[in-house]
Amino acid sequence: MKQKLWTSGNRVSITEILDARENRVKIQQEMLQKTPNCLLSFTLNIPGPIKVFPYVKCAYNVGILIILKGISLLNGTILEQRETKKDTGWEAFFSLNLSPEDMKTYLLEQEENHPLGRLFDFDVLRTNGSKLSRQELGFSERTCLLCNKPAFLCGRSRTHSANELLAKEVEILETFFTFRLSNHIGLLMQKALFYEVNTSLKPGLVDRLHNGSHQDMCLATFINSAYSLTDFFCCCAKEGLSCNYSTEKLPLLFQKLRLMGKQAEKTMFLNTKGVNTHKGIIFSGGILCGAIGYYVSNNHMDFSDKNFLPSLSNICCCMLPEILDDYISLTPKTAQTNGEQLYLYHKIAGIRGEAKDGFPHLFTMGLPLFHSLIQKGFSLWKSGLITLLHYIAYTDDTNLIARSNYNFSCEFKKNLKNFLIHATYEEQLSILPQLDDFFVSKNISPGGSADMLALTYFLYFIENIPCTFL
């Protein structure tokens, strides 16, 4: 993740740090006057003059979640809660009705076992103001981050500089957040693929109810394929998170994703026994996972920000300026694949063109329509079906064309657009069985539109399912 962005903050003086400590003691004394069973004081161990930066804020929020989870597990109640969020450090205080020993034991286990535990400082005070020590509860003294000797000895003798300690903490923070975020993004893509294949009734497509126009695949084929590709999507997100390129050099990120995608195709075919279930989504989904990772690395994790989707679309554009270059020199003799022939004779670029332009149908048509349907009370399933119909009508679905022909596709899309313009959403849903019968009878399958639906689910999940880091 972009170090300069994630580690930048305001410097504070020694005087300010000492004043903050005095204020912490003052807050503790005020809260202890109300005689709770115990008082929990939470801070982060951050060396150096910069105590608060984006990594620290995220780690603080993780610590709060750990505290709240522990209180719940111990069936406790928060009697009073306070926070101070200043440049000298973020701090939280909890007056609890819990046994000091029980709460401290839980928190010490977190300090020992959580990936960020070495950075957490959980003090538990008794009613009389005395702190429970690690040794009282059978835990050994904390060790140094760098040499594993007792931390207090290294601190007292200044064995390591603040810069050395901070560099190690930043490494811990970056490793943790990159791992958790990349897995979160990849697993949401997996979830989107599951939702897409289970959305029923999709005309001509595999779903829970039937195999559509396909004789060589079924629901289980798609489920197995999605599982096999999950690690690929996680790795694409991680590549984006770890990318420090400027926007001008983003084609280099795509080249890495493309190499990973070729290996993912082999994995897919191995798990599906040669059946092409997700080749299109390997391309488009891999790009989006990488783009989201890059966005987070450069803009923090606010997916609710109004600039998120436009920024994501722009990142995709910057990654793919040369994606159609190998189409330019095509001739009737060299155009071998269905996609190459469609571009040569009809200038249809398919998913390549969609990605090169920043997925305009996804960001400006499909996702806004999906949001609108959800807001109107339609379920995810029904919202997905209506959105799928619009993708079939308004995008150049090369799968549909390949399983029929160009002229049929143009005429069909024209008629479907006219229907969608004048039909209510309920009428659009009601036409699905009839449309499915027609597609199956003609052996037609709009697989490209199904991929767009999966990407729609994916972005909706990204926007609405936060990464909790627990």
Helices and strands as residue ranges (DSSP letters): H 3-6, H 14-32, E 38-44, H 54-73, E 78-86, E 89-96, H 100-113, G 117-119, E 120-125, G 135-137, H 151-157, H 162-198, H 219-241, G 247-249, H 250-272, H 279-299, H 308-319, H 325-328, H 338-346, H 350-356, H 360-361, I 362-366, H 367-375, H 380-394, H 398-402, H 406-422, H 425-430, H 432-442, H 447-464
